[in-house]
Amino acid sequence: MPTAYITDSRFERHNLEGHPEHAGRLRAIQRRMGEAGLLERLTHLEASPATDEDLRAVHSPAYLDRLATTAKQRDGVMFGPDTYVQPESYAIARLAAGAVLRAVDAVMQGAADNAQAAVRPPGHHATTSQGMGFCLLNNVAIAARYVQRVYGVERALIVDYDVHHGNGTEEIFYRDPSVFYLSTHQSPLYPGTGSVYEIGEGAGEGYNLNVPLPPGTGDDGFAQVADAIIGPVVERFRPQIMFVSAGFDAHWSDPLAQLRLTLSGYDRLTRALIEMAAQWCEGRLVFVLEGGYNLPALSLGWSNVTYALLGEPICHDPLGTIGGSEPSVARIVEAVKQVHKLI
């Protein structure tokens, strides 16, 4: 069966020139996908907005009311120092969240083996009651709740390899054993959360796993994390569907962080996740766009994911790598294994 793909040109209406999270990100992805001849090989889905029920499964009524009022503020507002909200932004964010739900439908109904959702604004920093870090609605969290409610899924797993810790996704599922959240991220870095010892609370204790990586970590470090941590977690949890919060800002060229993944390193991680999904959840896997602010790295990384989902052994990495040795991640890997009893 095919790979499903969903995006929408309306996502570009949420745009602030000069801001790192701008409409050109999606245009770069679409241009690269078109030039590679990938768009014509995918099953295209049509986006529709998430419903109030979808949103309220994750976000508080007070926060949603606050977002709704921004449509009446002609000049837009800022949520904190970094997150812009324009009159159309809430509607576009609802469309982005709804697009991910259509990707879920395609996978769960058997219309596709797997799916990609190229959406914006991104979502993983949005908490129950606050938009931040360029994010307004938590797209992946809304999708996880949706697949539980609509399809009766009991175990969903989210792997977040954006360079920034997805504090919003963590907060939403922190007491919930039905959604396992696993994040690899640079530390220290915005938003300052994501310690090894943030493992969940109450019934959710043990179902939140963070791998805070030192600046300079690259392909070797991520390979160790995939083998020693992600693989054993997926095997133990045995999800019925996997989501990937796919941020390409862990690439060495990204202007907002200092990890050193190459496109080839990203590709190895992507293919490892695809293999895990094939083994443990019948291949049900949905990639959802998060960060990535160097346009060549972002667009190439996203198209490489497409090749991998299509089952083709193609990875384009014209950006290569930069010199220098990586810091060891042995201590952090060992700490995670001890805390989560992966030994």
HELIX and SHEET records of a PDB file:
HELIX    1   1 SER A    9  ARG A   13  5                                   5    
HELIX    2   2 GLY A   24  GLU A   35  1                                  12    
HELIX    3   3 LEU A   39  ARG A   41  5                                   3    
HELIX    4   4 ASP A   52  ARG A   56  1                                   5    
HELIX    5   5 PRO A   61  THR A   69  1                                   9    
HELIX    6   6 THR A   70  LYS A   72  5                                   3    
HELIX    7   7 SER A   89  MET A  108  1                                  20    
HELIX    8   8 ASN A  139  TYR A  151  1                                  13    
HELIX    9   9 ASN A  167  PHE A  173  1                                   7    
HELIX   10  10 GLY A  202  GLY A  204  5                                   3    
HELIX   11  11 ASP A  219  VAL A  225  1                                   7    
HELIX   12  12 ALA A  226  ILE A  230  3                                   5    
HELIX   13  13 GLY A  231  PHE A  237  1                                   7    
HELIX   14  14 LEU A  263  TRP A  280  1                                  18    
HELIX   15  15 LEU A  295  LEU A  309  1                                  15    
HELIX   16  16 ALA A  330  VAL A  339  1                                  10    
SHEET    1   A 8 THR A  43  HIS A  44  0                                        
SHEET    2   A 8 THR A   3  ILE A   6  1                                        
SHEET    3   A 8 ASN A 114  ALA A 117  1                                        
SHEET    4   A 8 LEU A 285  LEU A 289  1                                        
SHEET    5   A 8 ILE A 241  ALA A 246  1                                        
SHEET    6   A 8 ALA A 156  ASP A 160  1                                        
SHEET    7   A 8 VAL A 179  GLN A 186  1                                        
SHEET    8   A 8 ASN A 208  LEU A 213  1                                        
SHEET    1   B 2 VAL A  77  PHE A  79  0                                        
SHEET    2   B 2 THR A  83  VAL A  85 -1                                        
END                                                                             
